[in-house]
Structure formats: structure tokens, C-alpha cells
Amino acid sequence: MKPIEEYRDHFPIFKDTVYINSCSYAALSDEVEAAFLKYLKDRHEMGADWIGWCDRLERVRELFAKLLSARADEIAVTTSASASLSAVSSSLDFSGARKKIVTTDLAFPTEAHAWHALKKHGAQVVHAKEKDGMIDLDDLERLVDETTLLVAVPLVCYRNGALADVPAIRDIARKKGAMILVDAYQGVGAVPIDVNEWDVDFIVGGSLKYLLSTAGVGFLWVRGDLITKSQPTQTGWFAQEDVHAMLIHDNIPARSARRFEQGTPSVPNLYAVEAGLKMILEIGVGNIRKYVASLNERLKQGILKIGGKIMSPMNPDRHGAMITVASTDEYALVAKLAEDGIVASCRDGNLRISAHFYNNDDDIDAVIASLEKNKNLLA
Ligand SMILES: Cc1ncc(COP(=O)(O)O)c(C=O)c1O
């Protein structure tokens, strides 16, 4: 691997823009652009290339597996995090005594929707509260009991960047025999994930943020011993044990996590995802985490110095790559930053500043200078 700072040159946007918005969508690399163009070239040259497309799907599956220190047969390659969540929710069984799903007030909406939609099957959905910007573990523990089927948490909250203590949450859920799902979308690619260390049941995420590529590809990791016990009803021909069987008088789901997939893979996007994942794996998520942590320390100190209010947890072990700042008008603040050539985003009253390995100290200083200039919009 070359020095991390040198990867910035692969992202043309930095020639004239301070792009610090990976919590929303990654900057576009030369490699991901080339991958999209390769898809078009292949279409011109080959028309349909189903064998090649299926091979690429398997390569992407392998790369996701590597990223999570998982086995490829535990990965479903889906079309969004929402599709992953829906596939999981369609597999849940409410015929027994466990009817409760415990989610949190830090959930991304799509995660909560997946569970609330199950009320028609008898699901009881409750939310653990937020305390000091984090999941209130006491409240979570109070809610999880012998009737709990699933506990679902975000790894990193999309609103304030809070990083969940996954092992502590897993222990609370396991003590009562409940399954655990982690929505890792705001962390994956920026926060190391090792399924063996976490020992949870489901992990969902997608490709367009810290994984550098595009909308149209998500993933789902399913704990190995759960796969054949799960019967997703959100299904399709790519979920069958034999995709080419063209069977219509039965449903024979794959013995692997592919049973959580559905239809034709998102082919153009698979080209891009492969390129994005390769770069992330080349650099290493552990290296990215360390590098971004030092940018974020500079950022936090700078914000405090100009009197800004940081809404993310201050402890670097308790937040992901995103740092949030309270604003009186977050949309106006995003627009003011844009006037200074800075791309950031906002949610829920907060400005979101989300660095990745392609950002540097100059980007951080530019953000702080712009915030100081627009202090009237800081809460
Ligand atoms: C934490 C989290 N989960 C889920 C999603 C939704 O992902 P998708 O649009 O791929 O369903 C997002 C999107 O921003 C997110 O931040």
C-alpha cells in the first residue's frame, strides 16, 4: 500500500472542492469511473454476458466477505440496505412466544420501517431511548426480555455519528436469547468490522458511502448457522439453490445467504462496487479509522475553539467518521459552506462533517475557517 495521503489524487473532485460528505455519498474515484465505463464497453462488445455478470457478483460477494472477515456463503449481495432489511424481516417467524422487536431512537428510518411493517404479523415494536446522544443501554436492557425476537441497532447513528458498543448490546440480547441485527451502513468502510468478534446474527449495509461506489448495491451478512433456518418470503430466482433451474412448481432457496437475494443483480453497479471495495481493502479499514481519527481530533478542537457545539460524542472511541455540529439553520449552513467550495450535509438540526481517507488537514482547516465566518448559524 502506498501512503494513505496519496490516494487523494485518485479523486478528481478535490481539484477544486473540499468534499467532506462521505456519510451521504463517497467522492468518485478514477477507478470507480473506469469501472462504470468498462460496463458500457462490455455491453457494446458483448451485449448480454450473464456468465460474466454472475462471476462478478461472486467476486463482489468475496470482497464483502473479506471486508467483514466473514465467509462468502454468509453474504447476500442485495440492491440496498433497505432490501437487506426487508429480506431479513420477511424471514422472521412470529408463530412462537417471541413477538417483540427492540429497535432504538437512533435508527435510520428504513430500519425502523422494516419492523413496524411486521405489526400485521403480530410484531410488537419498541424503541430504546437515546441518552447523551448514545443508545441508552439501561433502557435497552429493560426492554429486552424472553419475548424478544430481535434487537436492532445502528453501528453509527446517521444523525449524530454515535458509535454503538456492539459487544455490550450483543450481551444484553444474548442473555435473553434474542437475535441481534446491526445496521452498519454509516460505519462500514470507516470502522473495522469483524463478524467473529461481534458474534451477532445479521449485519446490513451498502456501497455508496464509505465503500466509495454507488447506489444500487447493498449487502447482508447472516450468521452461518442461521441461514438454512431462515425462510425469507422476499425472494426470487437469484435466491434459488440453482439459479438456472427455472423451477416454477416449488421454492428451493439456496443453502447459502444467497437465499436472501431476489432478482437480476444490479449489474452496472457491481462493476463500480468491485472497484470501490478493492481500494478500501488495499488501504485497510483499520488504517482508515486511525487516519480519520486524527483529522477528527483537529476538527473537534477547531470547532470548540470557535465556540461551536459538537453534537457527536467527544470520546473518539464513541463516534464513527462523522462529526456533527449544532446549527440554528443547518440547511443555510450547508449552503454557506458550499459558497466556500465545501460539500457537507445535514440532518436533524446538525451539520454533518464526514471525513474519509481522501481528506486532509487542509480540508479540516477550510471547514473550520468557513464555520468561523458563518458563526451566526452555529447554535
Ligand atoms: C444507517 C443507514 N441505514 C440505512 C440507510 C438506507 O440505505 P438504503 O438507501 O441503501 O436502503 C442509510 C442511508 O443513508 C443509513 O445511513
The ligand as an SDF file (V2000), in Angstrom:
LIG
                    3D

 16 16  0  0  0  0  0  0  0  0999 V2000
  -27.6230    3.9290    8.7920 C   0  0  0  0  0  0  0  0  0  0  0  0
  -28.3300    3.8110    7.4830 C   0  0  0  0  0  0  0  0  0  0  0  0
  -29.0920    2.7300    7.2340 N   0  0  0  0  0  0  0  0  0  0  0  0
  -29.7700    2.5910    6.1020 C   0  0  0  0  0  0  0  0  0  0  0  0
  -29.7140    3.5490    5.1210 C   0  0  0  0  0  0  0  0  0  0  0  0
  -30.5420    3.3790    3.8780 C   0  0  0  0  0  0  0  0  0  0  0  0
  -29.8450    2.7040    2.9030 O   0  0  0  0  0  0  0  0  0  0  0  0
  -30.5440    2.2800    1.5190 P   0  0  0  0  0  0  0  0  0  0  0  0
  -30.9770    3.5400    0.8630 O   0  0  0  0  0  0  0  0  0  0  0  0
  -29.4480    1.5590    0.7850 O   0  0  0  0  0  0  0  0  0  0  0  0
  -31.6730    1.4070    1.8300 O   0  0  0  0  0  0  0  0  0  0  0  0
  -28.9210    4.6830    5.3110 C   0  0  0  0  0  0  0  0  0  0  0  0
  -28.8240    5.7140    4.2760 C   0  0  0  0  0  0  0  0  0  0  0  0
  -28.3190    6.7980    4.4720 O   0  0  0  0  0  0  0  0  0  0  0  0
  -28.2110    4.8180    6.5310 C   0  0  0  0  0  0  0  0  0  0  0  0
  -27.4610    5.8910    6.7890 O   0  0  0  0  0  0  0  0  0  0  0  0
  1  2  1  0
  2  3  1  0
  2 15  2  0
  3  4  2  0
  4  5  1  0
  5  6  1  0
  5 12  2  0
  6  7  1  0
  7  8  1  0
  8  9  2  0
  8 10  1  0
  8 11  1  0
 12 13  1  0
 12 15  1  0
 13 14  2  0
 15 16  1  0
M  END
$$$$
